[in-house]
Amino acid sequence: MNFTRWSARLPGTQRRAAARTARGSVPPARGESEQRPAHPAAPEPVAVAVPALEDLSVRDILGGLPALVALVYGPDHRVAYVNDAYAEAFGPRPAGTTAAESCPELAELGLLPLLDQVLRSGKPRTVKSRKIQSLARKLEQDRKPDQDQAPQQHQDRRPPDKSYTVTCTPVDCEGGGVLVFAADVTDHAEAVERLRGSERKHRQTAVTLQRSLLPQELEQPDDLRVAATYQPGGVDAAVGGDWYDVITLGAGRTALVIGDVMGRGVRAAAVMGQLRTAVRAYARLDLPPHEVLQLLDGLAAEIDASQIATCAYAVHDPNEGRLVYASAGHLPILVRAEDGTVERAADPTGPPLGTGGWIHTSGSIALPPGSTAVLYTDGLVERRGEDIDEGVASLERALSGAKGSPQVVCDRLIRALGVTADHDDDVAVLVLQHPARTGGNAELFHNAALDLLGGIEAAPRARAFATGVLASWRFPVELCDLGVLATSELVANSLQHGTPPMRLRLRRTDRRLIIEVTDGDDHLPRRQRAEPADEAGRGISIVATIASSWGARRTPGGGKAVWCEFALPQ
C-alpha cells in the first residue's frame, strides 16, 4: 500500500491541496498596513496567522515524533510506513512486507495477536511496559555470539534493553489498518524495578529480623506437646509483627503467648521483639495472666505510643487441668475436646496493649487430657469483605476434624484456611496438646498430696509421707533422700512463716520430681545469707542448693506456693 496514496484519503486532504493553490502566500499580519498608533509606548500586539489543520502533513507529523510509529494494513498486517524513530530503534522496514516476516520486534512485544484483535473489534488496545532488546544490543550479540563469556566490565557497558508502552489504534482504510504507537518508558520501568528491588530488600530485612526475634526452638513442657508456625505474607504484603512464645514457669506450669503488633515492616518487628522480651521477663515473676498484661500495657505505650498490639497470655497448670488466660484485644483461644467438639474461650477480653486506662482480668477454660488448644493471629481468619467471626467459625470447623501431632494440626489449619505463599497478611499459629496417657507412659506421671494439720506434728508426718511416696515411685536412694530433705525444709518454712490451710503436693513426670507446699500467707520467701551464729534463715538456701530450681508465687485465692524441682536421672 502506498503511504502517500493512503494519506490522501484522510478527511480534508484534498481540500488542503486546493487551499495551497488558492493562497499564494501567508496573509499579512493584522494592522501591518494600518497607521501606527500615536502613542509609541503601547504598540498593538502583532497577530500571527494560525495554520489550518488541512495545511499539516501527516507524514511530517508522524516522522517528527520521538515515539515509534508504524502503520500496517490488511488481514496479514503488511507494512505501509514506519517513522524515523522506529527505523532508528529497529532498522528500516520495507513497505508491503508482512509484519510477521519483517518486524520480529512486534512478535517479541507480543503485538501480533493484539493487531488481530484491534482489526476485528475496531477498538484500540494498549499494553504497558513491554521489554525488548534494542537494535544496538542485537547487533552486538550478532558480533559476539559467545557473550556469556565476556568480561564483567564489558557486560556492564552493554546497551540496555528498552521498555515500551504500545497503543494499537484501528485506521479506517481499504482492507483495514492499524496504527502502532510505541512510547519509550525505559526510564520509568527502570525506576519501578529499582523501587521493587528496594521494597524486596526491605521486606527481606523485616522477615529476617522477624524470624530472628521469634523463638528458634520452642520449650517443650513435661505435660504438653507444643508446636508453632509463622508464615510471612506474600511479596506484595508487608511483614507484620506477629509473635508467639512458650515459657516454662516451674512446678510443671507453662505460659503460652501469642501477639500481633498493628504495623508493618522493620519497625513493627522491632516493637514485637521488645514486647516478647518483656513478656518473658514478666513471666519469670510468675504473676497471674491479667497482671502480666497490665504491666505489658504500660510498657507498650512507653515503647511507641503510635503502635498498638494485641496479645493473649495463658498459663497451664497440670494440677488444675485448665488454661487461665487474659486477652488484650486478641482473638479467642479455641479448645478441641477429645471427641472433636470445639469450645471458644469467652470473655474477659480487654482493649489492645498501649491504649491504657483498662483493668485487665483473667478467665479460664478447661484443658483436660486428650484436648488441643489453638492460639492464632488475625492473618489466619481475617479476609477482605468477610466478617472476622465467619473466619473464626471456619477455623472451628477445621479444628474439629484436625488430628495428629501439634505440628500436623498447624499445617492442616494453615491449608484449611487457604493460607498460601501469596497471602496478604502474616500468620502465626500456636498449637498445644494435653496428651491422654495410658499404659506404661501413664506410670511416669503421678501425683500425691497431703494436708498439713496438727501444728508441729505436721513436719514429721510430711517427712514420713514423702519417704513412702518417693520409695513407691522407685527413685534412687540419693534422690529420695534429697527429696525428703527438701520436703522437710519447705514444710518447716511454711509452718514457721505461713498460715493455714497448708498442703504438701508431690508430683513426678517423665523428666523431674516436683515438691510444692502451699499455705494461706501471701508473703513470698527470699533466699537469705545466714550468718554462722543464726539459728534460722537457712531453709530456702538449702533447698536452692540441692534442687535443680526453686521458686515461689502467689496463688489466686490468696496465699502462696513454694516449690522446688529435681531432674530425674536419664
C-alpha positions in Angstrom: 0.0 0.0 0.0 1.4 3.4 -1.0 1.5 5.7 2.1 1.1 8.9 0.0 -2.0 7.5 -1.7 -3.3 6.2 1.6 -2.8 9.5 3.4 -4.7 11.3 0.6 -7.8 9.5 1.8 -7.7 11.2 5.2 -10.5 13.7 5.6 -9.6 17.2 4.4 -6.5 16.2 2.4 -7.9 17.2 -0.9 -9.3 20.5 0.5 -5.8 21.2 1.9 -4.2 20.9 -1.5 -6.8 23.2 -3.1 -6.2 25.7 -0.4 -2.5 25.8 -1.1 -3.1 26.7 -4.7 -5.6 29.4 -3.9 -3.3 31.0 -1.3 -0.1 32.3 -2.8 1.4 33.5 0.4 0.8 33.9 4.1 -1.7 36.8 4.6 -0.2 39.9 6.2 -0.4 40.3 9.9 -3.4 42.3 11.0 -2.7 46.0 11.3 0.5 45.8 9.3 -0.8 48.2 6.7 -2.7 50.3 9.2 -1.3 53.5 10.6 0.7 53.0 13.8 -0.9 54.5 17.0 0.2 57.9 18.1 1.5 56.6 21.5 4.7 54.7 20.9 4.8 53.1 24.4 1.8 50.9 23.8 2.1 49.1 20.4 -0.7 46.8 19.4 0.1 43.1 19.6 1.1 41.6 16.3 -1.3 38.8 15.2 0.2 35.6 13.8 -1.8 33.5 11.3 -2.8 30.1 12.7 -2.2 27.4 10.1 -5.3 25.3 9.3 -5.3 21.6 10.1 -5.5 20.9 6.4 -2.2 22.6 5.9 -0.3 19.9 8.0 1.3 16.8 6.5 0.6 13.5 8.2 4.0 12.2 7.1 5.8 15.2 8.5 3.9 14.9 11.8 4.5 11.2 12.3 8.0 11.4 11.1 9.0 14.1 13.6 7.6 12.2 16.6 10.1 10.8 19.1 7.8 7.9 19.7 7.9 4.8 17.5 5.1 4.7 14.8 4.3 2.0 12.3 1.3 1.6 10.0 0.1 -1.8 8.9 -2.8 -2.7 6.7 -4.8 -5.8 5.6 -5.5 -9.0 7.4 -1.9 -10.1 7.2 -0.7 -6.8 8.6 1.6 -5.6 5.8 3.9 -2.7 6.5 2.8 0.6 5.0 5.0 3.0 6.9 7.5 3.3 9.8 8.7 6.7 11.1 12.4 7.7 11.6 12.3 6.8 15.3 11.1 3.3 14.6 13.7 2.8 11.9 16.4 4.1 14.3 15.3 1.7 17.0 14.8 -1.5 15.0 16.0 -0.7 11.5 14.1 0.2 8.3 11.2 -2.0 7.3 10.4 -2.5 3.6 6.8 -1.5 2.6 4.5 -4.2 1.5 6.1 -7.0 3.6 4.1 -8.7 6.4 4.8 -7.7 10.0 5.4 -11.4 10.9 8.3 -11.5 8.3 9.9 -8.1 8.6 9.0 -6.9 12.1 10.2 -9.5 14.6 10.1 -6.8 17.3 6.3 -6.8 17.1 6.3 -10.6 17.8 8.8 -10.1 20.7 6.5 -7.5 22.2 3.5 -9.8 21.8 1.7 -7.5 19.5 0.7 -9.7 16.6 -2.3 -11.3 18.3 -3.2 -7.8 19.5 -3.2 -6.5 15.9 -5.7 -9.2 15.0 -7.9 -8.2 18.0 -7.8 -4.5 17.0 -8.6 -5.2 13.4 -11.6 -7.4 14.3 -13.0 -5.3 17.1 -12.3 -1.8 15.7 -11.3 -0.7 19.2 -7.9 0.5 20.3 -5.8 -1.7 22.7 -2.8 -0.8 24.9 -0.1 -2.9 26.5 2.1 -1.4 29.2 5.8 -1.6 29.8 6.9 -4.4 27.5 10.6 -5.0 27.4 12.6 -5.7 24.3 16.2 -5.7 23.2 17.4 -2.6 21.4 18.9 -2.8 17.9 22.3 -1.9 19.2 22.1 -4.8 21.7 21.1 -7.2 19.0 23.9 -6.1 16.7 26.4 -6.6 19.5 25.1 -10.1 20.2 25.4 -10.9 16.5 29.1 -9.8 16.5 29.9 -11.7 19.8 27.9 -14.9 19.9 29.9 -16.0 23.0 28.6 -13.1 25.0 28.2 -15.1 28.2 32.0 -15.4 28.5 32.6 -11.6 28.1 34.4 -9.8 30.9 32.1 -8.3 33.5 33.3 -4.8 32.6 32.2 -5.3 29.0 28.9 -6.6 30.1 28.3 -3.5 32.2 28.7 -1.4 29.1 26.1 -3.3 27.1 23.3 -1.2 25.6 20.3 -1.5 27.9 17.1 -3.2 26.9 14.2 -0.9 26.1 10.7 -0.8 27.5 7.7 0.5 25.6 4.1 1.2 26.2 2.3 0.4 23.0 -1.1 1.5 21.7 -2.7 -0.1 18.7 -5.4 2.1 17.0 -7.6 1.0 14.2 -7.4 3.0 10.9 -10.3 3.2 8.5 -9.0 2.3 5.1 -9.5 -0.3 2.4 -8.9 -3.7 4.0 -8.5 -2.2 7.4 -5.3 -0.9 9.1 -3.7 -0.5 12.5 -1.5 2.4 13.7 1.1 1.2 16.2 2.3 3.9 18.6 5.1 2.9 21.0 6.3 5.3 23.7 9.7 4.7 25.3 9.1 4.2 29.0 12.5 2.7 29.8 13.4 5.2 32.5 10.1 4.8 34.2 10.3 1.0 34.0 13.9 1.0 35.5 12.7 3.3 38.3 9.8 0.9 39.0 12.2 -2.0 39.0 14.6 -0.2 41.4 11.7 0.6 43.7 10.6 -3.0 43.7 14.1 -4.2 44.4 14.3 -1.8 47.3 10.9 -3.0 48.6 12.0 -6.6 48.3 15.2 -5.9 50.2 13.3 -4.0 52.9 10.8 -6.9 53.2 13.6 -9.5 53.4 15.2 -7.4 56.1 12.0 -7.3 58.0 11.4 -11.1 57.6 14.9 -11.9 58.7 14.5 -9.7 61.8 11.1 -11.1 62.5 12.3 -14.7 62.3 15.4 -13.9 64.4 13.2 -12.5 67.2 10.9 -15.5 67.3 12.0 -18.5 69.4 14.3 -20.6 67.4 13.2 -23.7 69.3 10.1 -24.0 71.5 10.4 -25.1 75.1 8.7 -28.5 75.5 6.9 -28.8 78.8 6.6 -32.1 80.6 2.8 -32.3 80.4 2.1 -30.6 77.0 3.1 -31.1 73.4 3.6 -27.8 71.6 4.3 -26.7 68.0 4.1 -23.3 66.2 4.1 -21.9 62.7 4.9 -18.5 61.4 4.3 -17.6 57.7 5.0 -14.1 56.4 2.7 -12.5 53.9 3.3 -12.7 50.2 5.7 -10.5 48.2 3.1 -7.7 47.9 2.3 -7.8 51.6 4.5 -6.0 54.2 5.7 -8.1 57.1 3.8 -7.5 60.3 4.7 -8.0 64.0 3.2 -11.5 64.8 4.9 -13.4 67.5 4.4 -16.4 69.9 6.3 -17.9 72.8 6.3 -20.8 75.2 7.8 -20.2 78.7 8.2 -22.9 81.4 7.4 -21.3 84.8 8.5 -24.1 87.1 6.5 -26.6 89.1 5.1 -28.0 85.9 3.3 -24.8 84.9 3.7 -23.3 81.4 3.0 -19.9 79.9 1.8 -19.6 76.3 1.8 -16.3 74.5 0.7 -15.0 71.1 0.5 -11.4 69.9 0.3 -9.1 66.9 1.7 -5.6 66.5 -0.6 -3.5 64.4 2.0 -2.3 62.0 4.3 -3.3 59.1 7.9 -3.6 58.3 11.1 -3.4 60.4 9.5 -1.1 62.9 6.7 -3.5 63.8 9.2 -6.4 64.0 11.4 -4.3 66.4 8.4 -3.4 68.6 7.4 -7.1 68.6 10.9 -8.1 69.8 10.7 -5.7 72.7 7.3 -6.9 73.8 8.3 -10.5 73.5 11.4 -9.9 75.7 9.2 -8.0 78.2 6.7 -10.9 78.4 9.4 -13.3 79.2 10.7 -11.1 82.0 7.3 -10.6 83.5 6.5 -14.3 83.2 9.5 -15.1 85.4 7.7 -13.2 88.2 5.0 -15.9 87.9 2.2 -13.4 88.0 -1.4 -14.1 87.1 -2.1 -13.5 83.3 -4.1 -10.3 83.8 -1.2 -8.8 85.9 1.3 -9.6 83.1 -0.9 -7.9 80.6 -1.3 -4.9 82.9 2.4 -4.4 83.1 2.8 -5.0 79.3 0.1 -2.4 78.6 2.1 0.3 80.3 5.4 -0.8 78.6 3.8 -0.8 75.1 2.8 2.8 75.5 6.3 3.7 76.5 7.9 1.8 73.6 5.9 3.6 70.9 2.6 5.3 71.6 1.7 5.1 67.9 2.0 1.3 67.9 -0.9 -0.8 69.2 -0.6 -4.5 69.8 -2.9 -7.4 70.7 -1.8 -10.2 73.0 -3.2 -13.3 74.6 -1.3 -14.8 77.6 -2.3 -18.1 79.1 -0.9 -20.3 81.9 -1.4 -24.1 82.1 -1.2 -25.8 85.5 -1.2 -29.6 85.2 -2.7 -29.8 88.7 -5.7 -27.8 87.7 -6.2 -29.1 84.2 -7.2 -25.7 83.0 -5.9 -22.8 80.9 -6.0 -19.5 82.9 -5.8 -16.7 80.4 -6.1 -12.9 79.8 -6.5 -11.2 76.4 -5.7 -7.7 75.3 -7.8 -7.3 72.2 -6.8 -10.7 70.8 -8.9 -13.3 69.1 -10.3 -16.1 71.4 -8.5 -19.3 72.2 -10.1 -22.4 70.7 -10.0 -25.8 72.6 -10.9 -29.0 70.9 -12.0 -31.9 73.2 -11.1 -35.5 72.6 -14.5 -36.1 70.9 -14.0 -33.3 68.4 -16.2 -30.7 69.9 -14.7 -27.2 69.9 -15.1 -24.6 72.6 -14.3 -20.9 72.2 -12.8 -19.1 75.2 -15.2 -16.5 76.4 -14.5 -13.1 77.8 -12.8 -11.4 79.5 -11.1 -9.5 76.7 -9.7 -6.0 77.2 -8.5 -3.4 74.7 -5.2 -3.8 72.8 -1.9 -3.0 74.5 -0.8 0.6 74.6 -4.3 2.1 75.0 -4.1 2.4 78.8 -6.9 3.0 81.3 -8.1 -0.5 81.5 -8.0 -3.1 84.3 -7.5 -6.5 82.8 -9.0 -9.6 84.3 -8.3 -13.3 83.9 -10.6 -16.1 82.7 -10.2 -19.9 82.4 -11.1 -22.7 80.1 -10.8 -26.5 80.7 -7.9 -28.3 79.1 -8.5 -32.0 80.0 -6.3 -34.9 78.8 -6.8 -35.5 75.1 -7.7 -31.9 74.3 -6.0 -29.5 71.9 -5.8 -25.7 72.2 -5.1 -23.2 69.4 -3.8 -19.7 69.7 -3.6 -17.7 66.4 -3.3 -14.2 64.9 -5.8 -12.5 62.7 -4.0 -13.3 59.5 -5.3 -16.8 59.8 -9.0 -15.9 59.9 -9.4 -12.4 58.5 -10.4 -11.9 54.9 -11.4 -8.8 53.0 -15.1 -8.4 52.6 -15.9 -11.1 55.2 -16.7 -10.7 58.9 -13.9 -12.0 61.1 -16.4 -14.1 63.1 -17.0 -16.1 60.0 -13.3 -16.7 59.8 -13.2 -17.9 63.4 -16.1 -20.2 62.7 -14.3 -21.6 59.7 -11.3 -22.2 62.0 -13.5 -24.0 64.5 -14.8 -26.4 61.8 -11.3 -27.1 60.6 -10.1 -27.7 64.1 -12.9 -30.1 64.9 -11.5 -32.5 62.3 -7.8 -31.8 62.8 -6.0 -34.8 64.3 -2.4 -35.7 64.7 0.7 -34.2 66.3 0.7 -30.4 67.1 2.8 -29.7 64.0 0.4 -31.7 61.8 -2.5 -29.8 63.2 -0.7 -26.5 62.5 -0.1 -27.5 58.9 -3.7 -28.7 58.4 -5.2 -25.5 59.8 -3.0 -23.4 57.5 -4.2 -25.4 54.5 -7.8 -25.5 55.5 -8.0 -21.7 55.9 -6.5 -21.2 52.5 -3.2 -19.5 53.6 -0.7 -19.7 50.7 2.7 -18.1 49.9 0.8 -15.2 48.4 -1.3 -14.5 51.4 -2.0 -10.8 52.1 -1.0 -10.9 55.8 1.4 -12.8 58.0 0.1 -15.6 60.1 1.2 -17.1 63.5 -0.3 -20.3 64.9 0.5 -21.9 68.3 -0.9 -25.4 69.0 -0.7 -27.2 72.3 -2.0 -30.7 73.2 -2.6 -32.2 76.6 -2.0 -35.9 75.8 -4.1 -38.6 77.4 -1.5 -41.0 78.7 -2.2 -44.7 79.1 -0.3 -47.9 79.7 3.4 -47.7 80.6 3.6 -44.0 79.7 1.0 -43.2 82.4 3.2 -44.8 85.0 5.7 -41.9 84.6 3.2 -39.3 85.8 2.0 -39.4 89.3 0.6 -37.0 91.9 0.4 -37.3 95.7 -0.9 -34.7 98.2 -1.1 -34.3 102.0 -3.0 -31.7 104.0 -0.7 -30.4 106.8 -2.7 -30.4 110.0 -1.7 -30.7 113.7 0.9 -27.9 114.2 4.4 -29.1 114.8 3.3 -32.7 114.3 2.9 -31.9 110.6 6.6 -31.8 109.9 7.4 -35.5 110.8 4.2 -36.6 109.2 5.2 -34.8 106.0 8.7 -36.4 106.0 7.2 -39.9 106.5 4.7 -39.2 103.7 7.4 -38.1 101.3 9.6 -41.1 102.2 6.9 -43.5 101.4 5.7 -41.9 98.2 9.2 -41.4 96.7 10.1 -45.0 97.5 6.9 -46.2 95.8 7.9 -44.3 92.7 11.2 -46.3 92.7 13.5 -43.3 92.7 17.2 -43.9 93.5 18.1 -43.7 97.2 20.1 -40.5 96.8 17.2 -38.7 95.1 14.8 -40.0 97.7 17.0 -38.5 100.5 17.3 -35.2 98.7 13.5 -35.1 98.2 12.8 -35.8 101.8 15.2 -33.1 102.9 13.7 -30.5 100.6 10.2 -31.5 101.8 11.2 -31.1 105.4 12.7 -27.6 104.8 9.7 -26.3 102.8 7.2 -27.6 105.3 9.2 -26.1 108.2 9.3 -22.8 106.4 5.6 -22.9 105.9 4.9 -23.9 109.5 7.0 -21.0 110.8 6.0 -18.2 108.5 2.7 -19.3 106.9 -0.9 -19.7 108.0 -3.4 -22.5 107.4 -4.6 -24.1 105.2 -1.3 -25.8 104.4 -0.8 -28.6 101.8 2.1 -30.7 100.5 2.0 -31.9 96.9 4.5 -34.3 95.3 4.4 -34.8 91.6 6.6 -36.8 89.2 6.8 -36.6 85.4 9.0 -38.4 82.9 11.7 -35.8 83.5 11.5 -34.3 87.0 10.3 -34.5 90.6 8.3 -31.5 91.8 7.7 -30.7 95.5 5.3 -27.9 96.4 3.9 -26.5 99.6 1.0 -24.1 99.8 -0.3 -22.0 102.7 -2.6 -19.1 103.4 0.0 -16.3 103.8 0.9 -14.3 100.7 4.4 -13.1 101.8 6.9 -14.7 99.4 10.1 -16.1 100.9 13.5 -14.9 99.8 16.8 -16.6 99.8 19.0 -15.0 102.5 22.6 -15.3 103.5 22.6 -16.7 107.1 25.4 -15.9 109.5 27.2 -18.7 111.3 25.5 -17.7 114.6 22.0 -17.6 113.1 19.6 -20.3 114.2 17.2 -19.8 111.3 17.1 -18.5 107.7 18.9 -21.4 106.1 15.9 -23.5 104.8 15.4 -21.8 101.4 19.2 -21.6 100.9 19.4 -25.4 101.5 16.6 -26.0 99.0 18.2 -23.8 96.4 21.5 -25.6 96.8 20.2 -29.2 96.5 17.4 -28.7 94.0 17.7 -28.0 90.2 15.4 -25.0 90.6 13.0 -23.4 93.1 10.5 -20.6 93.2 7.5 -19.0 94.9 4.3 -17.4 93.6 1.1 -16.1 95.0 -2.0 -18.2 94.5 -5.2 -16.8 93.0 -7.3 -17.4 96.1 -4.8 -15.7 98.4 -1.7 -17.3 99.9 1.4 -18.6 98.2 3.0 -21.7 96.8 6.7 -22.5 97.3 8.2 -25.2 95.1 11.4 -26.9 94.0 12.3 -29.4 91.3 14.8 -32.3 90.9 15.8 -33.5 87.5 15.4 -37.3 87.1 18.4 -39.4 86.1 18.3 -40.4 82.5 
